[in-house]
Amino acid sequence: MPSIADLFAHNRAWAAQMERDRPGFFASLTKQQSPKYMWIGCSDSRVPANQITGLEPGEVFVHRNVANVVVHSDLNALSTVQFAVEMLKVEHIMVVGHYGCGGVLAALHSKRIGLADNWIRHIQDVRDRHRGILEKLAPEQRGDALVDLNVIEQVVNLCVSTVMQDAWAKGQNVTIHGWAFGVNDGLLQDLHMTVSSADSLEPVYRAAIEGVIAARS
């Protein structure tokens, strides 16, 4: 395992290599950021937004928490979204879960892990809402299915937030996407939960849920 000193050494080597390969790269980063993308993902160390998407520093605005949850009581998440939408004028927000997520599996199996149980309760609500779907699946499929369902429900939460409702009411061009990432293969999966207006939410939601059922049948 690298030591703290190694991290600093790697940083200096990386910065020097970037400046050799692209002179002025860091000077350009000192200007106001203007990303077109926002990533709302899990805090899991195996799911780095920039590397997965091939985006560079300055190109994606990131918010991460345990199991990529978006709830109306979380002012941290909503403040970050508001800054991204109103100040940075991002055009795409990706809510991204990942298969094998520890928070989702803890919610699925009602596993107690400590203080985070209160946070994971939000995912248990998703589990309970879709219990009929999950119980029809083989046990080994339920974890991945709940990852997908959780992403879809968090997209809904984001869509009905005051931030997004106000932005769409003003005609702002912002689209929300629901994706899942495979740690086992490095691939992103489009869950077809793509919403660009308040009016389109309900039919897209129904189709996305049906898509989860079809994918696991």
BADRENLO-67401 format. One record per atom (N, C-alpha, C): atom name; x, y, z. Coordinates in steps of 0.02 Angstrom, whole numbers. Layout:
   lumpa        x        y        z
      CA        X        Y        Z
...
This chain:
   lumpa        x        y        z
       N       42      -60        0
      CA        0        0        0
       C       44       63        0
       N       29      111      -43
      CA       70      172      -45
       C       66      210       21
       N      121      241       40
      CA      121      283      100
       C       98      353       82
       N       87      395      133
      CA       68      465      120
       C      122      500       80
       N      185      486       95
      CA      239      516       57
       C      237      495      -16
       N      218      433      -28
      CA      211      409      -97
       C      158      449     -135
       N      104      466     -100
      CA       50      504     -132
       C       75      572     -156
       N      113      605     -114
      CA      141      669     -133
       C      190      661     -192
       N      230      609     -189
      CA      277      597     -244
       C      241      583     -309
       N      188      543     -306
      CA      149      529     -366
       C      116      592     -393
       N       93      634     -347
      CA       61      696     -368
       C      109      741     -405
       N      169      747     -379
      CA      218      790     -412
       C      240      762     -480
       N      245      697     -484
      CA      263      666     -548
       C      207      675     -598
       N      145      668     -575
      CA       87      677     -620
       C       83      749     -644
       N       90      797     -599
      CA       86      867     -618
       C      141      886     -667
       N      201      860     -656
      CA      256      875     -702
       C      243      845     -770
       N      218      783     -771
      CA      204      750     -836
       C      149      787     -873
       N       97      808     -838
      CA       42      845     -870
       C       68      910     -901
       N      110      944     -865
      CA      136     1008     -891
       C      182      997     -950
       N      220      943     -951
      CA      261      927    -1009
       C      219      909    -1069
       N      167      868    -1057
      CA      126      845    -1113
       C       79      900    -1139
       N       54      942    -1092
      CA        6      993    -1111
       C       23     1058    -1076
       N       72     1094    -1102
      CA       93     1157    -1070
       C       33     1204    -1060
       N       28     1232    -1001
      CA      -26     1279     -986
       C      -89     1245     -960
       N      -87     1179     -950
      CA     -147     1143     -928
       C     -172     1169     -862
       N     -127     1177     -813
      CA     -150     1199     -747
       C     -168     1273     -746
       N     -137     1312     -788
      CA     -156     1382     -793
       C     -228     1387     -818
       N     -247     1342     -863
      CA     -316     1343     -889
       C     -366     1324     -835
       N     -345     1282     -788
      CA     -390     1261     -734
       C     -405     1317     -685
       N     -363     1368     -683
      CA     -374     1423     -636
       C     -432     1467     -658
       N     -453     1460     -720
      CA     -510     1499     -744
       C     -574     1469     -715
       N     -629     1505     -719
      CA     -693     1481     -694
       C     -711     1414     -727
       N     -729     1365     -685
      CA     -748     1301     -713
       C     -814     1306     -751
       N     -820     1269     -804
      CA     -882     1271     -843
       C     -899     1201     -868
       N     -908     1153     -822
      CA     -924     1085     -843
       C     -995     1080     -870
       N    -1005     1035     -916
      CA    -1072     1021     -943
       C    -1105      963     -906
       N    -1065      929     -865
      CA    -1090      868     -833
       C    -1085      872     -757
       N    -1134      841     -724
      CA    -1130      831     -652
       C    -1140      756     -639
       N    -1101      729     -594
      CA    -1104      658     -576
       C    -1125      652     -503
       N    -1179      617     -490
      CA    -1199      601     -422
       C    -1190      527     -413
       N    -1139      507     -375
      CA    -1122      437     -371
       C    -1109      414     -300
       N    -1089      351     -295
      CA    -1073      322     -230
       C    -1002      342     -209
       N     -991      344     -144
      CA     -925      361     -118
       C     -874      305     -127
       N     -896      248     -151
      CA     -852      190     -159
       C     -789      209     -198
       N     -732      189     -172
      CA     -668      208     -201
       C     -656      176     -269
       N     -696      126     -287
      CA     -687       91     -351
       C     -725      124     -408
       N     -759      180     -393
      CA     -802      211     -444
       C     -783      284     -454
       N     -726      298     -485
      CA     -703      367     -497
       C     -735      396     -560
       N     -771      450     -552
      CA     -811      478     -607
       C     -769      497     -667
       N     -714      531     -657
      CA     -674      555     -714
       C     -646      498     -755
       N     -616      449     -721
      CA     -585      394     -758
       C     -636      352     -796
       N     -694      340     -765
      CA     -745      299     -797
       C     -770      330     -861
       N     -778      396     -861
      CA     -808      430     -918
       C     -756      460     -966
       N     -693      458     -946
      CA     -641      488     -989
       C     -642      564     -987
       N     -673      593     -936
      CA     -674      665     -930
       C     -616      690     -888
       N     -592      749     -904
      CA     -533      777     -871
       C     -554      824     -814
       N     -506      843     -772
      CA     -521      892     -720
       C     -553      955     -751
       N     -606      978     -720
      CA     -642     1036     -746
       C     -701     1019     -790
       N     -709      955     -808
      CA     -762      936     -855
       C     -822      902     -822
       N     -816      883     -759
      CA     -873      852     -724
       C     -874      876     -652
       N     -932      897     -630
      CA     -944      920     -562
       C     -970      859     -523
       N     -942      845     -465
      CA     -955      780     -433
       C     -983      789     -362
       N    -1035      749     -348
      CA    -1059      741     -279
       C    -1065      666     -266
       N    -1038      644     -209
      CA    -1039      573     -193
       C    -1061      562     -121
       N    -1097      508     -110
      CA    -1115      488      -43
       C    -1128      412      -43
       N    -1142      384       14
      CA    -1153      312       18
       C    -1215      294      -23
       N    -1205      254      -74
      CA    -1258      226     -115
       C    -1296      278     -157
       N    -1261      332     -176
      CA    -1288      382     -223
       C    -1361      400     -209
       N    -1374      422     -148
      CA    -1442      439     -127
       C    -1454      513     -135
       N    -1514      531     -159
      CA    -1535      601     -164
       C    -1601      607     -127
       N    -1600      641      -70
      CA    -1661      649      -31
       C    -1671      723      -14
       N    -1732      741       -3
      CA    -1750      811        4
       C    -1726      842       69
       N    -1706      800      117
      CA    -1681      826      180
       C    -1605      836      179
       N    -1572      816      125
      CA    -1499      821      121
       C    -1481      887       87
       N    -1469      937      127
      CA    -1453     1003      100
       C    -1384     1004       66
       N    -1340      959       86
      CA    -1275      954       53
       C    -1285      936      -21
       N    -1321      883      -34
      CA    -1333      862     -103
       C    -1371      915     -142
       N    -1424      940     -113
      CA    -1466      988     -150
       C    -1430     1054     -163
       N    -1389     1075     -115
      CA    -1350     1136     -126
       C    -1299     1126     -183
       N    -1270     1067     -186
      CA    -1223     1052     -239
       C    -1258     1051     -306
       N    -1317     1021     -308
      CA    -1355     1019     -371
       C    -1375     1090     -391
       N    -1397     1130     -343
      CA    -1418     1198     -360
       C    -1359     1238     -388
       N    -1301     1231     -358
      CA    -1242     1266     -384
       C    -1226     1244     -455
       N    -1230     1179     -465
      CA    -1215     1151     -532
       C    -1264     1177     -584
       N    -1328     1178     -566
      CA    -1380     1196     -614
       C    -1384     1272     -624
       N    -1385     1309     -570
      CA    -1396     1381     -576
       C    -1333     1421     -590
       N    -1277     1400     -563
      CA    -1216     1438     -572
       C    -1173     1412     -629
       N    -1164     1346     -631
      CA    -1121     1317     -682
       C    -1157     1301     -747
       N    -1224     1299     -744
      CA    -1266     1285     -803
       C    -1249     1218     -834
       N    -1241     1166     -792
      CA    -1230     1100     -819
       C    -1290     1079     -862
       N    -1278     1038     -910
      CA    -1331     1016     -956
       C    -1352      944     -943
       N    -1310      906     -909
      CA    -1325      835     -896
       C    -1306      818     -824
       N    -1352      786     -788
      CA    -1338      760     -721
       C    -1347      685     -723
       N    -1294      649     -705
      CA    -1296      576     -705
       C    -1299      552     -633
       N    -1351      514     -617
      CA    -1356      479     -553
       C    -1331      408     -566
       N    -1276      389     -533
      CA    -1242      327     -552
       C    -1233      281     -491
       N    -1265      223     -494
      CA    -1253      171     -444
       C    -1201      123     -469
       N    -1185       74     -429
      CA    -1137       23     -452
       C    -1155      -45     -422
       N    -1147      -96     -462
      CA    -1163     -163     -440
       C    -1114     -186     -386
       N    -1141     -222     -337
      CA    -1101     -241     -280
       C    -1095     -187     -227
       N    -1138     -137     -231
      CA    -1135      -81     -183
       C    -1150     -106     -112
       N    -1104      -92      -66
      CA    -1113     -115        3
       C    -1174      -85       37
       N    -1188      -22       23
      CA    -1247        9       53
       C    -1312      -22       29
       N    -1315      -37      -35
      CA    -1376      -69      -63
       C    -1384     -139      -36
       N    -1329     -177      -31
      CA    -1333     -245       -5
       C    -1352     -245       69
       N    -1327     -196      106
      CA    -1347     -191      176
       C    -1422     -177      182
       N    -1448     -135      139
      CA    -1519     -120      139
       C    -1560     -182      119
       N    -1536     -217       69
      CA    -1572     -276       44
       C    -1579     -328       99
       N    -1527     -339      138
      CA    -1526     -393      188
       C    -1538     -367      259
       N    -1557     -303      266
      CA    -1570     -273      332
       C    -1511     -283      378
       N    -1451     -274      352
      CA    -1390     -282      390
       C    -1374     -218      428
       N    -1362     -223      493
      CA    -1345     -165      533
       C    -1270     -151      528
       N    -1253      -89      512
      CA    -1182      -71      506
       C    -1163      -11      548
       N    -1211       19      583
      CA    -1195       75      627
       C    -1235      137      610
       N    -1204      195      618
      CA    -1239      259      607
       C    -1268      263      537
       N    -1234      233      488
      CA    -1257      235      419
       C    -1323      200      409
       N    -1345      160      458
      CA    -1411      127      452
       C    -1466      179      440
       N    -1459      238      470
      CA    -1510      290      461
       C    -1511      315      389
       N    -1452      318      358
      CA    -1448      339      288
       C    -1474      284      242
       N    -1455      223      257
      CA    -1474      166      215
       C    -1549      153      219
       N    -1582      180      270
      CA    -1654      174      275
       C    -1688      199      211
       N    -1659      249      179
      CA    -1687      274      116
       C    -1688      219       63
       N    -1636      178       61
      CA    -1633      124       12
       C    -1680       67       32
       N    -1688       57       97
      CA    -1737        8      119
       C    -1807       28       98
       N    -1820       93       97
      CA    -1885      116       72
       C    -1895       96       -1
       N    -1841      101      -41
      CA    -1844       79     -111
       C    -1856        4     -113
       N    -1820      -32      -72
      CA    -1829     -106      -69
       C    -1901     -123      -53
       N    -1930      -90       -4
      CA    -1998     -106       17
       C    -2049      -86      -37
       N    -2036      -31      -71
      CA    -2081       -8     -124
       C    -2083      -58     -181
       N    -2028      -90     -194
      CA    -2024     -137     -250
       C    -2014     -209     -227
       N    -2040     -224     -169
      CA    -2032     -291     -141
       C    -2061     -344     -189
       N    -2117     -328     -221
      CA    -2149     -376     -266
       C    -2103     -395     -323
       N    -2065     -347     -349
      CA    -2018     -361     -404
       C    -1960     -403     -378
       N    -1932     -383     -322
      CA    -1872     -417     -295
       C    -1887     -489     -275
       N    -1945     -501     -246
      CA    -1961     -569     -222
       C    -1971     -618     -279
       N    -1985     -593     -339
      CA    -1994     -637     -397
       C    -1927     -656     -429
       N    -1874     -624     -408
      CA    -1808     -637     -437
       C    -1770     -689     -397
       N    -1723     -721     -431
      CA    -1678     -766     -395
       C    -1638     -726     -345
       N    -1622     -755     -287
      CA    -1586     -717     -235
       C    -1522     -684     -260
       N    -1486     -717     -305
      CA    -1423     -688     -329
       C    -1433     -629     -376
       N    -1495     -618     -399
      CA    -1510     -561     -443
       C    -1535     -501     -406
       N    -1554     -509     -344
      CA    -1589     -456     -309
       C    -1544     -396     -294
       N    -1481     -409     -279
      CA    -1436     -354     -264
       C    -1429     -306     -323
       N    -1415     -334     -382
      CA    -1407     -292     -442
       C    -1472     -258     -460
       N    -1528     -293     -452
      CA    -1592     -263     -467
       C    -1606     -204     -421
       N    -1589     -211     -356
      CA    -1600     -156     -310
       C    -1554      -97     -325
       N    -1494     -111     -349
      CA    -1450      -56     -372
       C    -1486      -16     -426
       N    -1514      -51     -476
      CA    -1549      -17     -530
       C    -1610       21     -504
       N    -1650      -11     -462
      CA    -1710       21     -436
       C    -1693       82     -393
       N    -1639       77     -355
      CA    -1618      133     -314
       C    -1599      193     -357
       N    -1561      180     -411
      CA    -1543      235     -456
       C    -1606      268     -485
       N    -1652      227     -508
      CA    -1714      254     -538
       C    -1752      297     -487
       N    -1757      274     -426
      CA    -1794      312     -375
       C    -1757      376     -355
       N    -1690      375     -356
      CA    -1653      436     -340
       C    -1659      487     -396
       N    -1664      463     -458
      CA    -1678      509     -514
       C    -1745      543     -503
       N    -1795      504     -481
      CA    -1861      533     -467
       C    -1854      587     -413
       N    -1819      571     -359
      CA    -1811      620     -306
       C    -1779      684     -331
       N    -1729      677     -375
      CA    -1697      736     -402
       C    -1744      775     -447
       N    -1782      739     -487
      CA    -1828      772     -534
       C    -1881      814     -498
       N    -1905      790     -441
      CA    -1959      826     -406
       C    -1931      876     -355
       N    -1865      883     -351
      CA    -1836      933     -307
       C    -1853     1004     -331
       N    -1854     1051     -286
      CA    -1869     1120     -305
       C    -1818     1147     -354
       N    -1756     1124     -348
      CA    -1703     1148     -393
       C    -1720     1130     -465
       N    -1737     1068     -477
      CA    -1751     1046     -545
       C    -1818     1072     -570
       N    -1867     1074     -527
      CA    -1932     1100     -547
       C    -1927     1173     -569
       N    -1889     1212     -531
      CA    -1879     1282     -549
       C    -1840     1290     -614
       N    -1788     1249     -621
      CA    -1747     1254     -682
       C    -1788     1237     -744
       N    -1826     1183     -740
      CA    -1867     1164     -798
       C    -1923     1215     -811
       N    -1951     1244     -758
      CA    -2003     1294     -766
       C    -1977     1355     -804
       N    -1912     1369     -796
      CA    -1881     1426     -831
       C    -1857     1406     -901
       N    -1867     1344     -919
      CA    -1846     1322     -986
       C    -1773     1303     -991
       N    -1741     1293     -934
      CA    -1669     1276     -935
       C    -1659     1206     -964
       N    -1607     1199    -1004
      CA    -1592     1136    -1037
       C    -1549     1092     -991
       N    -1582     1050     -952
      CA    -1547     1004     -907
       C    -1580      936     -912
       N    -1541      885     -925
      CA    -1567      817     -929
       C    -1535      774     -875
       N    -1577      734     -842
      CA    -1553      689     -789
       C    -1553      618     -816
       N    -1499      583     -801
      CA    -1490      514     -825
       C    -1479      467     -767
       N    -1506      406     -771
      CA    -1493      354     -722
       C    -1451      299     -752
       N    -1392      288     -722
      CA    -1345      237     -747
       C    -1323      192     -690
       N    -1294      135     -710
      CA    -1262       90     -661
       C    -1195       69     -689
       N    -1146       60     -644
      CA    -1078       43     -664
       C    -1060      -27     -640
       N    -1030      -66     -684
      CA    -1008     -133     -665
       C     -936     -132     -643
       N     -925     -141     -578
      CA     -856     -144     -553
       C     -819     -203     -583
       N     -856     -255     -600
      CA     -825     -316     -626
       C     -801     -310     -698
       N     -830     -263     -736
      CA     -809     -257     -806
       C     -793     -185     -827
       N     -805     -136     -783
      CA     -789      -67     -798
       C     -837      -32     -844
       N     -895      -63     -856
      CA     -942      -35     -905
       C    -1001        0     -872
       N    -1022       55     -902
      CA    -1082       90     -881
       C    -1143       60     -916
       N    -1198       55     -879
      CA    -1260       32     -908
       C    -1312       88     -904
       N    -1343      101     -961
      CA    -1397      151     -964
       C    -1462      118     -941
       N    -1491      143     -888
      CA    -1553      114     -862
       C    -1614      145     -894
       N    -1603      186     -944
      CA    -1657      218     -983
       C    -1704      258     -938
       N    -1675      287     -887
      CA    -1710      334     -843
       C    -1682      403     -858
       N    -1702      429     -916
      CA    -1677      493     -941
       C    -1735      542     -943
       N    -1729      596     -904
      CA    -1785      643     -896
       C    -1760      713     -910
       N    -1795      748     -954
      CA    -1775      816     -972
       C    -1830      867     -959
       N    -1885      846     -929
      CA    -1938      893     -912
       C    -1983      861     -859
       N    -2019      902     -822
      CA    -2063      876     -770
       C    -2118      832     -800
       N    -2142      850     -859
      CA    -2197      812     -890
       C    -2177      743     -912
       N    -2113      733     -926
      CA    -2092      668     -953
       C    -2075      617     -898
       N    -2076      638     -836
      CA    -2053      595     -782
       C    -2093      530     -776
       N    -2159      535     -772
      CA    -2199      476     -757
       C    -2193      421     -809
       N    -2201      436     -874
      CA    -2194      381     -923
       C    -2124      352     -926
       N    -2073      394     -918
      CA    -2005      368     -918
       C    -1993      323     -857
       N    -2020      342     -800
      CA    -2013      302     -740
       C    -2044      234     -749
       N    -2105      232     -774
      CA    -2139      168     -783
       C    -2100      122     -830
       N    -2075      151     -884
      CA    -2037      111     -933
       C    -1971       86     -903
       N    -1938      128     -862
      CA    -1875      107     -831
       C    -1885       50     -783
       N    -1939       53     -743
      CA    -1953       -2     -697
       C    -1967      -67     -736
       N    -2005      -62     -789
      CA    -2018     -120     -832
       C    -1952     -146     -861
       N    -1907     -101     -876
      CA    -1842     -121     -903
       C    -1802     -163     -853
       N    -1806     -145     -789
      CA    -1772     -183     -737
       C    -1801     -253     -733
       N    -1867     -257     -736
      CA    -1900     -323     -733
       C    -1880     -366     -793
       N    -1881     -335     -853
      CA    -1864     -372     -914
       C    -1792     -395     -913
       N    -1747     -354     -888
      CA    -1675     -371     -888
       C    -1660     -429     -842
       N    -1701     -438     -789
      CA    -1687     -491     -741
       C    -1731     -553     -751
       N    -1775     -551     -800
      CA    -1821     -608     -812
       C    -1786     -664     -849
